[in-house]
Amino acid sequence: MTDPEPVDDTTPDTSAPEPDAAQPAEDPKAAEAGNPPDGAEPGSPGSEGTGPKGTETEGQEDISSVQDKAADPESAENWRLFAHQMETATASMFGSAAGTANFFLGATNVGQVGDRHGGGHGRQLDLKVRSGVVPVTVLERIEQSYVAPKGYTDLKETLEREQVLLIRARSGTGRTTTALRLLDEACREGVRKLDPDTDLKSLQAKDLEPSRGYLLESLDPAQAVELKAFHAERLCRLMADRGCRLVVIVDESTALALNEIGHLVVEDFGMVKPEQLLHHYVELGLRASGAAADTDVLTRPAVKEIIDQLTEDMPPRELAELGELLVEVANDRRELDYVRERYSRASSTSFGEWFDTQQEVEQRAFVIALAVLNGEPVQLVSAAATLLADRFLALEFPKRADRSRDVFATPLARRLQQARAEVVTGTQDTLFGQVRVHQARFRDERFPLRVLEQVRSQYTQALEVVMGWLFDLGNIPGPQVRIRAGVAAGYLSQHDFVDVYHRILWPWAASGDVDQRRAAIAALQVPGWPAGSERVVSKLLTRWVRQRGNRELQATAAQALGSTTAMSPAAALRLLRLAARHADRTVAYCIGEGVSDLFVRADPEQVLRALVRWSREDEFSERRETALLAVLITSRYLAVTEERSAERWPVLVWLAERRPEQREHIVLLFSRMLLAADFMRHGYLEIHRWLRIAQREPGLVEPIARLLAEIGRSSGETDSIEFYLRDWAGDRGAPAQGAKAVLEQFAREPEGTTEENEENP
């Protein structure tokens, strides 16, 4: 698969790789103590009477407006809703979702810091892990659940002998899990997944950490053809010198120069029989079950019948799900008839027959709409189904006069019954809080994917209509509809990326509508993409970032980079830095939200270090402003739960207090914000917000005071900070008690100096 060119994208890609040498930006005007800019709220920095009024340029008004947007709670709520709706849409379509914890997006806890990689016991399947360091928890789960194939010993011996191993196998054979297990056993310093665009021929010693394992999950076919004996020998020596090991996964269809590098290639490492995997998964589940569990569940005649029908090509993921269901049967939490119906040999055949019985156009449209919008309000599903039915009818009856619809012909109950669906009462997140809704959903959670696959594989003419309908859904007001359409388009793009890209993804991404751009982002986040797709998405986002003449594409790429698993956080930060070089206010804001996503999903310290580099005085002014805007957005959007605390802590205060290694970066970044004339007002407004929280949570007083004292010493703005604390402490409209408490603690902080630790890029 190659990087597609948009059909109607006439903007030439005139950008070149950014030079290393940065031109110095203009020095920002230092803020004078007690003399902030106009326009602030009463009782806050910049309020009337605190200093002389001045005029602002149009550019300053622009940067002020995006800071106002960052400070608006609705912006954080929109960002949180998008993250939540993405997880909901992904879970509805694929039965699993990635998330985060401990950090809060707005008002809702969404999980823990870092990527989730599934729950429960480990599963042997082709894992999808983010480029970068593979979490220890993932490696531990693989160790607990891994079943070695017969060729595992040969793989291990080749890796130990050559330091480099190429595994050529088809997707679904457990090749990624096997590679991670090999590297985990061989390398004491852990495993890192390389970015998909890594060029093996240009790897250097500086790119490798000693005693670490490296995985390249999909070798570019173009690179594979060029890989010769000379390159292989150099790569093996490099790995040996650094004490590293490298495993490269190659698709079975990719050509290799076997006469030159065949000694590094293993093509058949053996398949683990499905019944063997199933037995292993069930045993793992039963170990964690109570004493009342039926440990002989696998010997039941009905279960044996299911096992006898398992086929060699059954994906490990489905075997793991079957194992979980059988554990539930053993614990009397699930009826065996339910399991038999799902996994009998006749299941796939009967599904196709069932779909064919939906002969009425309106009914088929309802089933397809429900597949895309599974779990959404029933009226929304019905409205989308009507739009799709109109498209089908327009083809069947070209003359409008020949079309008709009896709106009372089929009651909803009958539609649901024929679709094997139901209506349940639930809640839906909105900007106004949670509201009660009646949701339509399939009784079998596998149906959304199976319906789309049935249309894609069996009804190609209908698929053309569905593609146009999905594009139209991306234009409907309501972000949840567009995100659902994006996820469905993303799934279809796995089978024909170029067509879906030109017809749906690129027009969405290049749109001036924020929600359409988010639909494109949703399509690019779909899990379980085929081998090589990460490389395509990585190249695509890189190209969009370099489209300096198209700010919509740049904005879409900037937001997508925050959550994509197609590249490592380090690679995403490099592209965001490039985008920040010429960023206008729209792109800068999207970069800030992308940085906030990375802050939650990756390593906060890595993000903070990057922002410190971006905001140096010798950086381009656009990049400096974007970095400080990203600090403000991250500070406003994120909060952290703290044990025995009634309030969620501001994220920067929490990290400075609980992660000492990150404190210096936070002090430096906030100091730069208070010293930048265009950011000083909102920097003090953010401190003002901290004090309001401290007024409700006394446990925050000392951490805030300590942090402000360090910020004051670092920036030389101690007098200004004390000025505002005293002003707020005596102002009835301000957080007076919080300000008084912090001011008292602030006065107790010892004097000292904090030197800025400027890091080299």
N, C-alpha and C positions, 0 to 999 in steps of 0.2 A: 504494500500500500504506500502511495506517495503522498506528499503534502499537496493537497488540492489547491488550485488557483480559483478564486471566486469569479463567476462568469461576468458579473456586472460591476466588479471592483476595478474601476479605471484609474484609481490613484496609484501612481508608480511608487515602488518601495525605494525611495531615494536615500533612506537612512543608512549610515554605515556604523560599524561597531564603535562604541564610544571610546575615545582616547583615554589613556590612564591619567594623563596629566590634567588636573582640574584647574580651570581659570578661577582666580579669586573673585569672590562676590563682594558687593559693596558692604562695608561694615554697617551693621544695624545701629540705629540711634539708641544709645543707652537710655533707659528709663530713669528719670530723676525721682528721688524719694518724695512721695506725697504729691506727685505731679503727673497723674495718669491721664490718658486721653478721655475725650468726651463720650457721652452716650451710654454710660453705665447705669445700672439700676440704682435706686436709692439705697443707701446703706452698703454699697459695694464699691470696689475701686472704679474710679472714673466718674463717680456721681457728681452732680452739680455742686460747685463750691469747693471741690478738692483741688482744683488747679485751673489754670487759664485755658480758655477755649482756643482751638486751632482748627485749621482747615485740613481736610483729608483729600488725598488724590483719589481718582477713580479706582486705581489698583488697590489702594488701601481699603476702600469700601468693599471691593470684591473679596479680599482676604478676610475682612471682618464678617461678611455675610456667611462665608463657609464656616467660620468659627461659631457664629450664631447657630448655624444648622447643627454643628457638632454638639453644642450645648443644649439643643432642644431635645427633651426626653422622647419625643415622637420619632426622632431619627434612630435612637437606640432601639426603640420598640419595633420599628420597621426592620431593622437589621436582625433583631432576635426572631421576629416572625418569619423572615426568609429562611433562617437556619432551621427553625422548627418545621416549617412547611416542607423544606427539602428532606428532612429526616422522615417526616410522615409519608411523603410521596414515594421515597425510596423504599421504606418498609412496606408500603401498600403494594408496590409492584414486585419487589424482590424478596420480601419477607425478612429483611435485615437492614440495619442502618448504622452508619457511623455517628459518633457523638462525642460529647465532652462532659466532664463532671467537675464539681467543685467551683468552677467559674460560673458566673451567672451572665446570661445575655438578657439585659433588661431585668424583668421581674421573675424570670423562670429559670430554675435550675435545669441545665441540660446535660449534666454528666461530668466526667472527670477530665483533667487536663491531658491532652494527648489523644491519639486515635484509639478507638475501640476496635478490637479484632474478634468480636463474637463473644458469646457468654457461655457459661457452663463449662463442661470438660472440653479438652482440645479436640480438634477434628483434623483428620488427615485429608487435606484437599489442596487445590491450587490456591494458596493464600494470595490476597492482594494487599501488600504492605507498601506504605509510603517510602519513596526513595529517602535515603538517609540511614541513620542508625536504627536497626531493627530492635524493637522493645524487648527487654529481657523476658517479660511476661509471655510474649509470643513464643520465644524460643523454649521457655519452660513448658508451655502447653504442648508444643510439638514433641518435646522429649517424653512427656507423660503418655501421649496418645499414639506415637508413631509406630507403624508396623513396617518393618524393613522388607523390601522385595528381595527376591533371590539374587539379584545382581548388585545389591548394596555393597557387598565386600569388594567387588571389582571397582566400583566407583570410588570407594574409600582408598584403595591401594593406588589407583591412578592419581588421585589428588595428592596423596602423600609423596608419591614418586616424582611427579611433574610440577607440583604447586599450582597448576592450571588444569581445569577440567571443563570440557564442553559436553553438555548433555543435550543430545538431539532427540526430541520426543514430541508427541502431540499433546495438545492441551487436554487436561482432564486426567492425566496419568499420575498426578501427585508430584510432578517434576520440581515445582517451586518448593514444596515442603521438603522433599528429599534433599534439594540443594541447601536449604537452611539447616537441616539436621546435620549434613556433612560438615558444613562450615562451623557450626556450633561445637561439634565434637573436636574439630581440628584447631580452633583458634581461641585462645584464652581471653582475648580482649574484646570478644563479641563480633557481631556481624553488621556490615553496612551494605545497604542496597545502593548500587550506583545509579546515577541518572540515566534515563533511557537513551540520551544522545551521546553518552560517553564514547570516545574514540579510543579503542584499546591500543592502537598503534602509537598514540601520543601520550599514554600514561607515563607519569614521572614519579620518582621517589617521593617528591614533596606531596603528591596526591594520596599517598598511602600512609596509614598509621601502623606502626610496628605491631606484629602479632594479631592482626585483625583479619577477619574473613570478609571477602567482597563478592557480591552477587550482581551480575548483569542479567536481568530477567528476560530480556529479549534482544538478540543480536540483530542489528539492521542487516537485511539481506545484501545491501550494497557494500557494507563493511565486511560481511562474511566472505564475499567473493575475493576481496583484496587481501584477506588474511593468509599470509604465506609462512613458510618455515622460518625465515629470518625474523619475522614479527613474533612468532610463537616462541622462538628461543630467547629473544630479548625479554618477552613478557615473563617467561619462566624464571630467568635470572633475576629480574626485578623483584618478583614475588619472593624468591629465595633470599635475596639480600635484605629484604624488609621483614622476613619471617611471616609473610602473609600467604593466604590461599585465595584463589579466584575460581569461581564457578560461573560459567556462562551458559545460559539456556538458549537453545537454538530450535526454532520450529522445524518440524519434520520435513517441511517443503522447502527449506532454505538450503541452497547449494553451498558446499564447502569443498575446499581443495584437500580432499582426504589423502591424496598421495603425498602431501607435504605436512599436514597437521593431524593426520588420522590417529596418531598415537595419543592424542589428547582427547579424542572424541569417543563417547560411549553412546550407542544408538538404542540399545535394548537392555534396560536394567531390570526388566521383569515387572509384571503386574501382580499385585496382591489380589487374590480371589475375593470377590465381593462378600461371600459368606464369612471369610476370615476377618475382613474389616468390620463387618456387622457384629460378629461375636465380640470383637475387641471393644467396640463402642458400647455395647450393652453391658459388658463386664465393668467398664469404667463407670457407667451410670449406676449400676447396682451397688458398687462399692460405696457410693455416696448416699445410698438409700437407707432407709430404716430397716430394722430387723423383720418387719412385717412384709417386706417385699418378696415377691415370688422369684427366687433365684433360678428356678427351673423354667422360666418363661419361654426360653428358646426351644424347649422340648415339647411344647404344646403342639398337637397335630395341626391346628390352624396356622400357627406360626411357622412350622416346618413347610407348610404349603406355600407360604409367602416366600420363604428363603429359596425354595426350589425354583421359583419363577424369576429370581434375580438374574440379570444379564451382565456380561463382562463389560459392556459399555455404560453401565449405570454410573453416573458421576459420584465421586466420593461424598460430595455434599449431600446428595439425596440419601446415601447410605447412612450418613451421620444423623440426618433428620429421622429416618426410619428407626435407628437405634434409640433416639430420644423418645419416640412414641412408644416403642416396646418397653422401655423403662417405665413410662407412665402406666402402661398396661400392667406391668408387674407390681406397681404401687396402687392399683385400682383407681387410678385417676383418669383412665381412658378406656373406652370399650374397644375390644378387639375387632368388632365389625367395622368400626371406623377406619382402623389401620388396614384391614383387608381390602376395603373399597378403594383406598388411596393407592395401594401398591400391588394390586393384582395385575396380572399380565394383560387383562382385558381393559385396564384403566385408560390407556392412551387411545385404544381403538374406540372405546365407548365415548370418550370425550369428543372425538371427531364426529361420531354419529350423532351425539347430542347437539353439537354446533350446527350440523346440517338440518336438524329438525326445526331450527329457528328460521323458518322459511319466510315469514312475513318481513318485509323490509324494515318496518318500524321496530320489530322485535330484535332483529339483528343489529340495528343501529343502537338500540338500548343496551344490548350485551357489550358491544364494542365501547360505547361511552362509559359503561360501568367499569370496564377493564382499565380505562385511562383514569377515571375519577373514583375508583373504589374507596368507599369510606367517606365520601363527600356528601353534603346535603342532597336529599333525594330530588328536590326541585332543580338543583343545579345539574344533576345527572340527566334528568328528563329534558331540560332545555338543550343540553349539549347533544343528546340523542336526536332531538328534533332537527337540529342543524345538520347532523350527519344524514338523517333520513331524507331531508330535502335534497341533499347532494346526490344520494342514490336515485331518488325519484326523477331528478332532472335528467339523468342518463337514461333511465328506463322509458321516460315519457318526455321527449324533447319539447313537445308543445305544452306550454303552461296550462292551457285549457283542459288537457287530459289528466292533469294531476288534481287530486282531491284528498281530503283527510277528514275522517269522522273523529272529532276530538273525544267523543264519548264511546268509541268502539271497544276499546280495551282498557279495563280498569287497572290501576297500578298493581293491585294484588296479583292479578293474573300475569302481568309482565314479570314481576319478581319471581313468582313460582316457576315460570318457564325458564327464567335465567338462573335458577337455583341460587337465588339471592334473598335477602331479608332487609328489613328496616329496623334499625336500632336507635335508641335515644342516646345521644352523647353531647359533648361540648366542643366548641370551636373557639380557638384563640382569635381575637380581633384587636384592633387598636383601642377598643373600648372595653376590653376585658373578655372573659369567657362568656359565650352565649350558648343556650341550649338549642340543639338542632336534631333533626331526624335524618340519620345517615343511611344511605343505601350501600350494601356491601355483599359480595359473594359469600356463601356459606363455607366454601373451600378457598383458602387464601392463595392457592396456587393458580386459580383461574385467571387473574389479570394477565399474567405472563403467558399462560397457555392460549388465551383468546387471541392476543396479539401475534403469537407465533403461528397459530392456525391461519389467521388472515394473511400473514406474510408468506407462509410457505405454500398455501393451497389456493389462495384467491388473489392473484397478482393484480387483476383489474380493480378489485375492491380496494387493494392496498393503495393504488394511485389516488382513489377518492379519499381514503383515510389520511394520507399524507397532506392533501390540501386542507382537509378539515382540521388537522393538528396545527397547521400554520395559522388558520383562522382563530383557533382557540388561543393562540399566543397573542392575539389582538383584542381579546375580550377583557374588559375591566375586571380586576380581581386577581391579585397575585397568585392565589392558590390554584386557579385554573391554569394560568400560564406555566406555573412550575410543574403541574401534572402533565401538561402537554410537552414540556421540555424533557421530562423523564421518559415519557413514551417515545419521543423522537430520538432520544439518546439510545434507547434500546434498539430501535429500528436501524440506527446508524451503525450498529455492530455488524450488520449484514451488508450494508451498502453505504459506507460513510460518505463517499463523494457525492452521491445523489442527494442524501439528506442534508449534507453540508450546504450545497448550492441552493437547494429549494427552501430550506427551513433555517438552519443554524446561522448562516452568514447574514441573511436579511434581519433576523432577530438581533444578532450581535451588533450590526451596524445601525440599529434603530436609535432614534433619539428618545425613545420611551424606556424608562428605567426598568419597568416590569418585563418588557420584551427582552431586554438585555439579560435580565435574570433568568428568563426562560432558556436562553442560550447557555448560560452558566450551568443551569440544572442539567441540560443535556450532556454537558461535558464532564459531569461528576458521576455519571452512571457507573455503578460497581460491576465487576465481573467482565470487563471488556476483554476481547480476545487478545492473544499475544501480539505485541507490536503496536497496539492502539495507543498505549501511553506515549510512545515515541512520536506518533502523529499528533496527539494533543499537545505535547511539549513543543514541537515545531510550530504548530498552529498558534499557540499563545505567544511564542517568541516573535512570530511574524506580525501578529496584531500589535504587540508592544512597539514594534519598529515602524508602524504605520503612523508617522507623525502628522500626516495630513488628514487623518481620520480619528478624531478624538473619541467617537463613539466606540470604535473597535478597541482603542487604547483603554477606555474606561471599562469595557467588558472584560478585557484581559486582566486588568489590574484587580478587579474583584474576583475573577476566577482563580487567580494565582494564590489567593489566600486559602482556598479550600481544595485545590486540585491535588490528587495523589499521583499525577503524571510526572512529577519531579520532586526533588528534595526541597525542604524549606530553604536551604542555602541557595539553590538555583532560583527558586521563586523570588527570594530577596534580591538577588542580582538583577533579575528582570524588572522588579519594582523600582530598584535604584535607577535603572536605565530609563524607565518610563517617567520618573520624577525629574529628569534633566530638563525637559521642555513641557512639563505638565501645566495645563491651565487649571482653573479652579475645579472644574468638573472632574478631570482626571485625577487631580491631587486628592480630592475627597474620596474617590474610589480606591486610590492607593492606600489612603488611611484606613478604609474599611478592610481592604485586603490584609494590611498589616495587623489589624485587630484580629482577623480570622487566624492568621499565623500565630499570633500571640497565644491564642487558646489552644490551637491544634498542634503546635510544635513546641519549641523550647523558648520560653519568654526571654531568657538571657541572650539567646542568639539574636532575637529580634531587637532587644535593647542595644546590644553591641552595634548592630547595623544602623540603628537610628542615631547613635552617637557619632558614627562615621559620617552619615549623611548630613548632619547638622553642624559640622565643623565650619569655622569662619572662612576657610579657603575653598569651600565648596561653592558650586553654582547656587545663586540665590533661589531659583525655583526648587532645587533639591532641599535646601535648608528649610524653606517654608513648608514643603511637603512633609519633611521629617517632623517638624514641630506640630504641624496639623495632625499627623498620625499619633503623636504623643497625646494630644488633647482628645482625639477621638477614642483612643484606647482607654484613657483615664475615665472618660464619661460613659463609655459603653459597658465596661466590665466592673464587676464587683466579686468579692470572694466571701464565702461562708467561713466563719471563725467559730470554733467550739465555744460554747457558753457565752455567745454574744447575741444580743437581741437584734443587732443590725448587721447587714452585710458591709464589709470593709471596702473602701476604695482600693482598687487593685494595686495602684502604685504604693500606697501606704502599707498594704499587706505584704507586698514583695519586699519592700525596704526593711520591714520589721522581721519577717520570717525567712527571708533568703538573703543573708548578709552579703553574699558574693554579687548580688544584683543591686545593692544599695548605691554603690558609687555611680553606676550608670543612671539611676533614677535621679539622684541629686544633680548630676551634670546636665541631664536633659531638662529638668524643671528649671534649673538656673538659667539655661539658655533661653527658655521660654520667657522668664521674667525680664531678661535683658533685651529681648527683641521687641522693638517698638510696636510692631504689628500684632504681637501675641501677648504683651504684658497684661492687657485688660482681662483677657480670658484666663490667663494664668492665675491672676488673683481671684477671679470669679470661681475657679476650681478650688482654690484654698477655702474660699467662702463656703462652698458646698461641703467640703470636708468638715468644716466647723459645725454646720447644721447637723450632720450625722453624729459628730462627737457630742453634740448637745443631748442626743437621745441615747448615746452609748458612751458612758464615761471611760470604758476601757480603751477608747481611741485617743484620749487626751494626750497621754504621754508619748505614744508612737508619733502622733502628728507633731507635737512640740519638738521631739528629737529630730524629725525629718526637716521641719522648717528651720531649725537652728543650723543644720548642716547646709541646707539650701542657701540660707542667708550668708554663711561664711564663704561658700563656694562662689556665689554671685556677687558678693559685696553689697547685697541688698538687705542686710539685717535691719537697718534703720527703716526701710520702706515696709518690711514685713511687720515690724513692731508698730509702725504708724497705723497700718490697717487693723491690726489686732486691737489697738486701743480705740480706734474709731468704731469698730464693730461692737466692742464691749460696751460702749456708751450709747449705742443706737438701738432704739426700741424695735425697729424693723429688721434688725440683723440678728444672727445667732449669738446674742449677747453672752449668755451663760457659757456656751462653748468657747467663744473668743476669750472670755475672762479666764476660764480654766486653762486653756492653751497658753495664754499670755503669762500666767503665773508659772507654769511649768517651763515655758520658753525662757523666762528670766533665770531659772535655776541651771539651765544648760551651760556647761563650762565653755569659756572662750577658746578658740583655736583657729587653725587655718586648715583649709582643705584645698589642696592643689588639684587643678583639673588634670586628669590623666588622659591626654589625647592619644587615642589608638591610631596606629597606621592602618590605612585601608588594606 
